Each structure stands twice: as structure tokens, then as C-alpha cells.
Amino acid sequence: MLIGAYVWGELRVNSQLKDVKNQYIILSKWKQVNQGFEIATLGPLAKALKENYPNLVANYYRFDGITSNVSKGDKSFRENIQVCDSTMLNMYGFKLIQGNPSTAFDGVFTVVITDKKAIKYFGKTDVIGQTLTIENFSGSRHDFMISGVMETPIKNSVTWLNDGNDNQFYISSNNLQFFGRNMDWQNPFIVNYIELLEGVTPADLEKPIQFLVKQNAPAQVYQDMRPKLSPLTTYYLTVDNGLVKKMICALSGIAFFILIMAVINFINMSISRSATRMREIGIRKVLGSVKQQLIIQFLTESTLLVFIAMLFALVGFQLFRSLFSNILGKNIASLGEFPVYFFLFPLLLIFIVGIIAGIYPAFFLSSLKSVESLKGKLSSLKENVVVRKSLVAFQFGTATIVFISAIIISKQIKLFFSRDLGYDKDYIVSAQVPRDWTSKGVIRMQHLKQQFEALPQVKSVTLSYETMDGNNSGSSYIYKAGADSTTAVSTVTLQTDEYYAQTYSIPMAAGVFYNPPGAIVDSLKVVINETQSKALGWKDPYQAIGKQVQFAGGAALFTIAGVTKDFHFGSMQRAIDPIIFLHVNLTNTFRYFSFKLKPGNLGSSIAALQKQWSALMPGTPFEYKFLDDTLKTLYQSEIQLRKASYTATALSLIIVLLGVLGLISLSIQRRTKEIGIRKVLGSSVTRIIGIFMKEFLPVILVAGIVACPLAYLLMRRWLNDYVYRIDITATPFMFSILLLGFVTSVLIVLQTIKTALANPVESLRTE
């Protein structure tokens, strides 16, 4: 039920958008992944499609996603904002609880906010006409009047395009100039959506899109980028290499196998207990019961048992919902949030599971002959044992696969955090600063940086546009000065000051990082990484020092001052890209202060930073993040999968061992007299324990032999998604089988030792 609720929640994303079946996001497919953002495309594209092809496109929506400081009185927070088209409310059916939806986006310096944000800043939702102060990228602030309060929508791919990027402030594109932004054909970083007319397919727009891009986009963009329509009905499941879809499939598989294992336990227990019910069956048959009546009786029993289990499950669902939400990092809906018709599914599940669990025991027990039943003898004992052991083997095999997978997933995630990233991630804290993207703004930030560095808790500070989270301002094409521009190499562009390498402890392969710290900075000096150096044709990094490069479409020449060793800027799912560093004095764009703290009391260090921040930048929120937490966000899906695999391993082990415990108990109960006879004939306690060991340990071995190849294929396929991955060794496979065997052996010993040590006279009296 918990996994089902999670899956339902994930499948529900985008389902409540108006006319979602006809809506698409325009993605950008680049020749190289570092050339641009997949989720964004050319600014005017969606609007141009609507205006030029009204017979194909019903509506469009675009937004420029930014973050900025929003304040009201003494309340100041950094918020995600969509600077967007006025078509938003009508196209998606988002509801205003305050304001007029037809005019909410008409004015300049107006803003639509969600009811959640209204309560955050004002303590109420009736705030039409109130103002919030929003800062732009040059450091200027302006009051924005609230023209609408929107009901906070459930998770969707319009207001919540990426995890952790929930936009709840919406400002009309009439205000683009205030933020120094644009939605021109030169800007490929605008999120575009379109709604097609009924009956129109994405294929119908391929040629119109190609024509508009060729006619208006820069030549390099036209050559290397192809827009692609992705339906909003499936976008959330397939984005980021289908991570959500993979998680849904993995958890659904876990739920299915856990349920099947429980069903197998019931079947095994029912068959093993058949001896205790043989006389009952015989008497019923003698008294006139037919086979069909006995089948109905046993199926009814199993269904009632599942019904009782369902009642426990409903209580358990509420008790463990919060815990499961924390494990997966997703909100799991409560019972009250499900539609009324959803309560038919538990009833259907009760019936299906009850039939599946009871059908084999029902047919097995009802087919017993009356005479044999009355005598309490079972002629098909051998067949009984084979079926029982086969089912136990299936359980052990499933548990082994889950256990092996959990170990390999854990080792891969450990690699992400233990592998040499090419920099030092410890004691680094980053926080966004006010954006005054002018030369004066850079000078002010450099002055503030010096004051932060004076703190005894701070080792180093750097001003940059990027941290190590993989998000950057985009990519550029560079080539050797004097060479043909067709040799240009796509490269990730990072904008930093000269202290970036020092703060992040990025080692140099050759040269210096712009210049020695403290020296006068030449803005036309750049730094590249080893991968970039090799891509430009220099095998030895020292060969690149002093050489000049230029950007495609630009005339300025830049001199390479240094080459850093390769480091992972972002996730290890991708290979290291070519990187070029531009100095913030050249670009005047920045977002973060990154602080390298000295080892010691982190709490007091953060408190000192907070105090200095408030003194130097009053009204600017100090919303900091440790680099370790940033990396955890990069691998959020993998970490969730690890937690889920641990939970699945624990549950499957419990179910398997409960089943083994029950089977051993019943086996001992049936063989008590045999144990007594063996003891009288001189068998030792160890030998008696060995008899039961032989019954189960070979089953574990066979299950392990079958499970290991399956687990290997499954995990190899999963690891193929990563450029940097662990090697699959024999250790997880051997450890899983040995541990299962050991725990099972302990259970067998604990169960049999009491009977084996008992007085054989008592054992012989059992009948």
C-alpha cells in the first residue's frame, strides 16, 4: 500500500493540468550534452509557432526561471521566480483564490503568488493590492503589487519543473527589462511549452520548427541543436534518463516480490499443516462434502486471512507513512487524500491475493483420499516436499537478488562520495549574494570578500557564478587563435575570481589560476582544464600556457594562464567535460560566495558567518548550503534507491526467515517421535541438528546459484548508466549467500536444540 501510494503520487504529476493530453514542453537536443540545457530552448520559439501556425498550435507559455531576494518589512527570503507569459492561468487551469485571472498579468510591476507564499509573508491570503519588494540583477529593488493569489497547485512540470525548484512567484514578461533579461532568438535558455490543436501531432510541427530555427537562430545553434516536443503526460517520468520511471519500476517490483514471498509463506505453511487437517477433511468427505465445497472453504479461509491482514495494513500504512516519505524523499498521500473509488482496490486486492494464496492448498487438501485422510497418512508426501522446497528456493533467490542489489547500489553511491572528485569538498559552504551585475557590483563583492576572509573561522572565500552542482551559465565554442573556427570545441563556461581554485583546492596541472592571489588580474586571461587542453590539441598541459584562444563569433583573444587538473563539476553520471574559466571582472556576473571554513566547531563558524553577513548585507537572507548537501542533491535518486533497497532487503529477510521459522517448527512437530527414536538409537544433538540443516541449506545454495547471474545482469545494466562505476566483484554475491545461510542455520539450531535436548521418552509419547 505504501509503495502503491508513492507510485500513484508520481503518476499523478501533471494529470490535473488543463488539456494536458495536448500539451508539450519543447526540449533541446544538443550534439554534445554540455552545449546547452535540455529543458530550455530558443526564447521566441513557442510564441512564433502560435503566431505563424495557428492551424496547428492552440496556445503557448514561456518562462525565464530566476532566483532573487524578496522582502516584506523585516522578512527577506531568496525565492524562485518565473518571469512568464500571461497565458499561464488560462492554458493550465491554475485557479486564483484572489484576483482577476484575465488581468492578473497585465500590469507592470505586478506579481501573482501562491496562497502558501501569501501566508509566509502576510499571514493571510487576502493580500490583493499589497506589495512585495523584489531585487533585480543590478542590485536595484522595486515594489511589486500583488495582483493575484493562486491556489498552490499539486506537483507538476510547469510550476515545479525540477525537484527542489518549486516556483511560487509569477511575474509578467512585461518586466523582463527590469531584470535585464530577454526572450530573444539569441537566448536558448527559456523554457517553452505549447498546446496543440486536437488531432495535431508533434510530427506535424517538425518542419515548422526547423524552418523557424533556421530562419532566426544563430548558425551554430541551428547546426548543433534540434528542438523536440515531449508530452507533459509522460515528461516527468522520462526526464533525466527516466530516473522517476526507473524508481517506480524498481519499487513496484519490490512490492510485487514481497507480496509474492508472503503468499508463498502462506502456501508453504498450509501444505505443511496439511497433516493436522487430514482427519477433518476425511470426516467432511465421509459426511458428504464434495471437492468443490472443500475448495470454497479453504479459499474463504485464505481470503478472510488476507482481509484481516488488510485491516492491519491500513493501520500500518498510517503509522509508517511519514517514515516511508522520509526514506523516499517524497510526500506519500494519506488515506483521506485518495479518491473514494480507490477503496475498491484494497477489496480487489484482498480477493486476488486470497485466491492466489489459497488456490494451491485448496486443491491439494481437497484432493486427499477419504481413507488416507482418516488414517492421517499422506501418500503424496514426496511431491509435497518438492513443491515446498521449490517455493522456499524462490523466496531465498528473491531475497538474495535484493540483498546483492542493495550492496552494489550502496557501494556505487559510496564511490560518489569517497572517490577523488578532483577538489576538496570538506568544510565548504556556499550562499547566494545580491546580484549587482556591474563592475561596481563586482568591486563591492570583492571588498566584502576581504572582510569575510578576516574572520578567524574562514580560511578562504571565492566569488563565482557556479558552485560544484553542475549548474552553469551555459557553454561556448573556443578554438586556437589563428585556427579555423570550424575546429571550435564545445566547452563548459565557469565564471569565477582568482580564489576559486584555492577555495575548492583544485590542483593545477600547469601555470597559475589567472594569476598569483593578490596580483592585479588581467581579465583577458583564462584557465582551462586538462580535458579542454587535450581537446584543443595540447598533449602536455605546459604546452597550453601562454597560448591564445578565442570564442566562436568573437574577436577578442584570450591568453591561457593555467591548466587545472580534471575535476568533477557535477554528477559522475557524465564524463568530465572541457571547461574554461572566465574571470568575473570580464563578465560582471556572479551568484555565490563560497567559504572554505577552518576545521573546528562548525556551529560557531556558521554563527560567525551569519553575524558578519547580516552586518555587511542587511536585508539579504543568509541561506547557506554545505557542499556535501549539494552533492547529496545531485545523487538524490540514487540515495533514495539505496534507502528503498535497504528497506526491501530487511522486509524480504524478515518474510523469508518467518517462513523458514514456521516450516522448521512444523517439521520438528511432525518429526518429534523420529527425533526420540534417533536419540534412543544413539544419535547426538549435533547430528539431529544436521538432519534439519540438510533440509534447508542445499535449498539456499541452489537458490543462490540461480539468483547470482540474475542479480549480476540486473546490476550491470543499472551501472551502465554511470560513466564512473564500481567493478562488480564476487564479494556481494558470496556475502549475501553466506549471511542468508548463517541466519537460517541459527534459526534451525535455536528451533531444534530444545527438542534435541529433550528426554526421548517424552518425544516417544507424542502420539
N, C-alpha and C positions, 0 to 999 in steps of 0.2 A: 504493500500500500504506500509506503514512504517513497519507494522508487517510482511507482506509478504516478504519485502526486508531482514528483520532480519532472518526470517526462511530460506530463500534462502541462505543467507550467512552461516548459521550454517550447513545446509545440504551439502553445497559445500566443507566443510572441508574434506580433503583427496581425493576429487574427481579428482584432477589433478595429483595425483601420478601415475607414470607409472605402468601398470598392477595391479592396486590396488585391483581388484577383487580376485586376488590370494595371496594377502599379509596379513600377520598376525603379531600381537605382541604377544609374549609369556608372559602371566601373571602368577603370582604365587598365588595360593590359599592356605593360611595357615589355620591350625586348629583354631588358635586364631589370630585376626587381628593385635595384637601388635607384632607378631613374625617376621614380615618382611614387605617389600614393595611389594604391589601387582603389580606395574608396572615394577618391575625388577625380574630377575631370575639368575640362575647359569651362571657364565661368559662364559664358552665354549659351552653352550648348542646348540645355533643356528648353530655355526660353525661345531660342531660334527655331527649334523643332516645332514648337507650338505655333509660332507665328508664320512659319513657312509651309507647314504641313498640317493645317487644321483638320484635314480629312483623315489624318492618322492619329493625332495627339489630342487628347481631351483636356489635359491640364499639365502644369509643371510646378515644381517647387525647387528652390535652391537655397543653400545657406553657407555662410562662411563661419566656421566654428572658431571662436576665440575665448580666451580667459582674461578677466580683468578684475580690478578691485571695485566692489560695490559696497556702498556705505549708506547708513541712515543714522544720523546722530553719532553716538559712540560705538555703534555696531558696524564692523567692517569685515568683509569676507572676500576671498577670491572665488569667483563664480564662473561657471561655463556659460557662454552666451552664444546664441545663434543670431547672426545678422542675416535676415532672411526675407524671402518674398512674402507678399501679403496674401498669397494663395493658400497658406498653410492650413488655416482653420477650415475653409471650405473643402479643400482637397482630401483631408484626412478625417474630418468629422470630429476634431477635438472640440470639447464643449467649454464655453465661457460661463462661469457662475456669476461673474460680474462683468459688465461692459457690453458693448455692441460689437458682435463679430464682423459686421460688414464695414465698420470704420476703425476697428482697433489698431490697424497698421497704417492708417492714412497719414497721420501727423509725423512731423519731425520731432525728435527728442521725446518719443513716447516708447513705452515698453509694456509688453504683456508678460506676466509672471504666473507661476502656478500657485494654487492655494497653499501649498506647503511652504513656499518661499514667503508668501504674504504673512503667514503666521510667524515665520522665523524673524522677519524684520519688524512687523507691526503688532503681532499678537492677535490678529483678526484677519478676515478675508474681505471685509467691506472697505477696500482701500482705493477705489477709483478716484483719481484726482490727486492722490498723494504722490510724493516724489522720492526717487532714489538717486543718489549721486554715483555716476559711473565714470571711470577713468579711461582715457584713450592711450595710444601707444607713444604719444609725445609728452605724457605726464599731465595733460590738461584734464580737468574734471567738469562735468556738466550734469545738471539735474534733468532726469528723465521722468516724465509724468506717467503714472500707471494708467493705461487705457483699457486694460482687460486683466481679469484674474481667471486663469484656466484651471479646470479640474485636472489634477495631476494624473496623466494617463498611465496605464499599465505599461510595462516594458515593451518597447517597440524599436524599430530600426530607423526612426525619424528623429525623435527627441532623445533617443538613447542609442546612438549609432554604435558606440563601442562600450565595453564594460568599463566602468569607472568614469564614464563621460556622459553623465546624465544632465542634459541641458534643460534648465527650467526658467531661463530668461530669453525672451524673443523680441528682437528689435528690428524694425523695418529696414530694408536695404536702402531706404532714403537717407539713412545715417552712415552709409559707408565712408563718406568723405570725412566725417568726424573721427573715425578710427583709422584713417589713412589707408583704407582697403579699396579693392575694386573687384569686379566680376568680369574683367575683360578677357579677350581671346588669348592674351599673353599669360593669363593666370590659370594654371592647371590644377589648382588646389581648392576648388569649390565643389561641394557635394551637390549633385544634381539628381533629381527624381522626375519621372514623367508618368502620366497616366494615359494609357492607350484607349482609343475608342473600342467599343465592343466588336469583337471579331478580328481586330488588328493584332498581328503577332510581331515579336521582336525582329523576325526575318524581314518584315516589311519595311523596317527602319534602317536596315544595314546600308543601303545605298544613299538615302538622305543624310545619314550621319557621316558617311565617308565623304560626301560632297561638301558638307558644311565645314568639316575639319580641314579638308584640302584647301578650301577657298579662304579660310580665315586663320587657321592655326600657324604658328611658326613652322618652318620646313622641317626642323629637327624633330619637333613633336609629331608632325604628321608621319614621318618616317618610322618613328620608334614606338608610337602609342596607337592602340586600337580601342575605341570605346566599346563596351559590351553591356547589354541590358541584363540585369539579374533580377528575377521576380522577387518581390517582397514576401511572397508566400513561403519561399524557401531560403531567402538570403541569410537569415540569422543562423540557419542550420549548416550552411555550406561555407560561410566566410571563414577566413583563417585556416584554410586547408581542411574545412569540415570538422573543426575541433568539437563543436557542440554536438554534431551528429555522431561523432565517434564516442563521445561521452554517453550519449543516450543509448547507443547500441551496447556499449560495454556494461552499463548499469542494468539495462534490460536483460542482457544475457546473464548477469549475476543473479538478478531476481528470479529468472526462469529456473536456473540450475539449483538455486537454494530451495525453491518450491519443489522441484522435482526430487531433490535429495530428501526432503521431508516426506514426500509421497512414498518414496522407496522405503524409508524407515517404517512407514505405516504398513506397507505391503509385507516387508520382512517380518515385522512383529506379528502381523495377522497370521501369516503362514506358520511361523514358529509356534504360535499359540494354538495351532490347529488341533494338536493332541488333546488340549484341555477342553475342546468343544466337540470332539468326535462323538462322544456318547449322546450329547444334546442333539446333534444332527441326526444320529441313528434313531433316537426316540421320536423325533419330529417326523422322520420319514415313515417309521412304523405306524405312527398315528395318522398318517395320510397326507403329510405335507409333500408337495411336488417340488421339483427342482426350481421352477420359476419363483415360487413363494420364498424359498430359501435365499435365492439371489436377491430378491427385493428386500428381504430382511437385512442381509449383510450390506447392501448398498445404502439402505436407510440408516444403518448404524454409522457407516463411514461419513455420510452426509451430515448427520447430526453432530458427529465429532468435529467436522470442519466448521459447522455453524458455531459451535461453542468456541472453537479456535478463533473464528472471526470476531466474536464478541471481545475476546482478549486482545485481538489485534486492534480493534477500534480504540480501546483504552491505551494500548501501547503506542499507537500512532500519535495520539495527543501528547503522551509523556515524552516521546523521543523525537518529536518533530523539530524542536529547537536544536537539539544535538545534531540531528542529521543535516539541518540547514547550515550549521557551522562547519560540518565536515565538507559539504559540497560548495560552501560559499554562495549559496542561492537560497532565496526565501521559498520555503515549502508551504503551500496553501494549507490552511486549517480545514477541518471537515465542513465548517459553515460556509466556506468560500466556493465549494463545488456546486454546480447546478443540481437541482432536485433529481433530475433523471440519472445523475451519476450513481445514485444509491441502488440502481438496478444492477450495476456492475458487481458489487460485492455478492449480491444474491446469485448472479450468474456464475461468479467465481466459486461460490460455495457448491453449487450444483456440479460444475465441471470438475473441480478438484475432488469432490466427494465421489463422483463416478470413477474418475481415473484411479484414485487411491483404493477404491473398494472393489473394482470390477474383477481383478485377478483373484483376490482372496474369495470373492463371492462365488465365482465359477469353480475355483479349486475346492472349496469346502463343500459346495452343494453337489459336487460330482462324486463325493465319497460314497462307497457302497454301504448299505444299511448294516449288513452283518459285520463288516470290518469296523464300522463306526461303533457299534455296540460293544465289540471286543476291545475298542480303544487302540486298534492297530492301524498302521498306515502303510499300505503296500507300495505307495509311490514315494517312499522316503528319499530314495536316491535322487529322483527328479526334483524333489523339494529342496534338497541341499544344493544342487547345481544352480537352480533358479536363484536361491537365496544368496549364494556366493557371487553370482553374476551381478546381482543388484548391488551388493556390498562393494564389489570391484568398481562398478560405475561410480559409486559415491567417492571412494578413495581416489579414483582417477580424476574426478572433478575437483576434489579438494587439492590434489597435487598440482593441477594446472593453475588453480587460483593462487596457491602458495608460491609456486615458481614465478608466476607473473608479478606478484607483489614484490618479491625480492629483486627481480630485474628492474621493475619500474623504480623502486627505491634507489637502486644503485645508479640508474641513469640520472635521476634527479640530484643525487649526491654529487655526481660528476659536474652538474651545472654550478654547484656552489663550492666545490672543492678544487676544480680544475683551475689552473693558472689562467686567469682572464686576460692577462697582459697588463693589468693595473692592480692597485691595492684598493679593495672595496671597504676595508675596515675603517671605522670612525669617520666616515664621510656623510655629511648632512647637507641637503640642498633645500633652498627655499626660493620661491619666485619673488622678484623685486618689481617695483613700479617701473613701467615702460615709458621712458622718455627717449625715443629713438632718434636722438640728435647728437651732435658732437658734444654739446653741453651736458646732455644726459649721460654720456659715457664718462666725461670728466668727473661728473658728480659721483657716479658709481665707483670710479677708481679712488676717489677721495674717501668714500665710505668704506671701501675695501681696506684701506690702510688703517682705519680706526678699528675695524673688526680684528685685523691682524694683531693689533696692540693688546688684545685680550690675552691673559696668560693661558687660557684654556685652548686657544686656537693656534694651530701650527701653520696653516696656510689657507688662503682664500683665493678663489678664482671667479671671474665674471664671464659668463658664456650664454650662448643661446641654447646649448644642449647639455644634458646630463648623459649618463650611460644607459638610458632606457630605450635606445633605438629610434627615438623621435628626433627628426632634424628638419631643417628648413627646406630640404629638397636636395636634388642632385644637379651636377653641372657636367659639362664636357670640357676636358682640358687636353692639350697636346703640346708637344715640344715647340718652343719658339722657332719659327722658320720652317717647320714641317707643314705638310698638307693638313688642313682641318679635317679631312676625312679619316685621319688617324686618331682623332679625338677619342679619349677614354671616358666612359661614364663614371663619375666619382661622387661619393657622398661628401657633402659640404658641411663642415662644422665651423662655427664662429665662436672664437674664444679669445681670451687675453693670453699674455705670455706666461701666466702662472698655472695654466690648466694641466700641463704635464707634471709639474711639481706637485700640485694638489692631489692628483689621481695616481701619482707615482708611475707614470708611463715612461718606460726606459727609452732612451734614444739609441737608434742603430747607427746614426751618423749626424754630425752637425749639432745645432742647438735649436731649442724651441723658440723660434722667431729671433731671439737674442738673449744674452745672459740677463736674468732678472735684475731689474733696476736700471738697465741701459735704455737709451732712447729707442723707441720702437719705429721701425720702418714699415709702414702699412703695406708696402708692396712686396714684403717678404712673406712667404708661405711655408707651411710644413706639410709633408705628406707621410703616409705610412709605407711600410715595406711592400705591401701588395700593389700600391699605386706606383712605387718606384719600378717594380718589375713590369707592370703593365705598360709603362712608358718606355721600356727597353733598357733600363739600367739594372744589370745583374747584381752589382755591388752598390749598396746604399751610398757609399762615399762618392761614387761617380755622379750622383744626382746633386750633390752640394754645389751651390753656385750656379747651377744651370737655370735657364729661364723657361717658363711655360706660359701659355695664355689660354683664356677661355674662348670656346667657340662663340662667335658673334661679337667678341670684344677685341679691342686694340691694345689694351694695357698689357705690359709684360710683367710677370711676377718671378721673383728670384727665390729658389728653394734654399731655405736657411737650414733645414734639418729634416731628417727622416726618422720617424718613430718606429719602434718595433711594433709588430702587429698586435692588436688587442681586439677584444670582442665588444663592439659598440652595439649593444642589443643582444638578442637571443642567439643561442648556439644552434638554433634550428637552421640558420643560414651560414654560409661560408663568409669569411671576413671579406668585406668589400674594399675597393680602393677608396682612400679617404684623403681629403685635402683640408687643411686648417686655414681659415682666413681670420685676420685679426679684427676684433670688434671696432677698432678705430677706423677701419676701412668701411665696414658695413653699418656701423652705428645701431646694430640690432643685438639684443640680449634679452634673457629671461630669468636667469638664475644666478644666485650666489651659491657656490659650493664650498663648504667649510671642511677642512681636514682638522679634526679635533685631536688633542693630545690624549693618550691613554690615561684613564683615571675614572673619576665619578662622572658618568655621562649625564646624570640628572642635574648636577650642579653646572656642568658645561652648557647644557641646553638652557638652563635658567639664566646663565650669564649672557648667552646669545640673545635670548628673548628680551632681557632688560636693555641691552645695547641696541637691538633692533627697534624697540619702542621709542628709545631716545633719539635715534638717528632718523627714523622714518615713521613718525607718529601718524596713525590712521591707516597704516599698511599692515594687513594681517601677517603674522609670522606663522605660516603653515608649512612646517618643515617635514622632510621625509628622509629617513636613513636609506643609504644605497642598498643595504640588504633588503629592505622592504620593497624598493624599486625592482630588484631582481626577482623577488617573490611574485610581484605583479606580472612580470614577463612570463613566468612559468606557472601562472595561476591554474591553468587547466591541468597541467601535469601534476601539480601538488594536490589538486582535488582528486585526480585519478588515483594518486598514491593513497590518500586517505580512504577513498572508496575501496581500493583493493585490500587495504589492511582490515577494513570492516568486513568485507566479503570473506577474507581468509578466516577471521575469528568466527564468523557465523557458520561457515562451512565446516570448520573443525568441530565446533560445538555440535552441529547436527550429525556429523559423521560419528563422533565419539558417543553421543547419546544413543545412536542406533547400535553401535558396537556394544555399548554397555547393556542395552536391552537384550541383544542377541546372546551375549555371553551369559547373562543372568538366566535366560530361558534355557540355554544349552546346559548350564550347570543344574538347573532344576530338573530337566529331563534325565540327566545322567548321574544323579546323586547316588543311586543304587550301584551303578557301574563303578563310581569312584570308591564306594565302600568295598566292593569286591576286589578291586585292584589293590587297595591298601591291605586287605586281608592276605592277598597273594604276595605281598611284599613290595609293592610299588612305593617309591619315595615321593615326598611332596613336590620335589623338583620335576620328577618325571610326569606327575599328574598335571602340573602347570604346563609342561611341554606339550601335552596332548592338545590342550586348547590353543597353545601358541601355533601349532601346526595347522590349526583350522583357519587362522586369520592372517598370519604373516605371509604365507605364499600368495594370498589374495592381494595384499598390499604390494608385493613385489611385481605381480602381473599387472596390476593397475598402474604402477609406476612406469613399467616398461612401455605400456601403451600411451600413458599421459605425456611422457617426456618429449617424444617427437612432435606431438601436437602443440605443447607449450613452446617448444623451440620455434616452430613455424609461426605461431601467433606473435611471439615477442620479436622475432626477426622482422616481421612485417611492420610492427609498431616502431621499432628502432630505425627503420629505413627512412622515416620522416625527418630524422636528425642528421645533419652533416657531421657533427661530432657526437659519437656514441660509444658506449662501452662495448667490449667484446663479450659475447656470451660464452661463459666457461661452464665446466661440469659442476662447479660448486653449488649453484642454486638447486640443481636437479638432485644431486646426492643429498644435500642438506634436507630438502623437503621430504624425500622418501625416508631417510633415516629418522627424522623427527617424528613423522607420522607413525613409523614402525615402533619407535621408542614409547610414544604416548600410548599407543594401542597396547603394547606389552605391559606397561604399568597398569593400565586398566584391567587387563587379563589377570595379572598377578594379584591385584587387590581384590578382584571378584572371586578368584578360585582358591586363594590361600586359606580363606576361612573354612570352606568345605573340605579342602585337602587336609587340614589340621584337625577336623572334627573326628569324634570317635566313630570308627567304621560301623559299630553296632547300631548307632543312631541312623547312619546312612542306609543300612540294610533294612531298617524298619519303615522306610519312606512309603512302601506300598502295603 
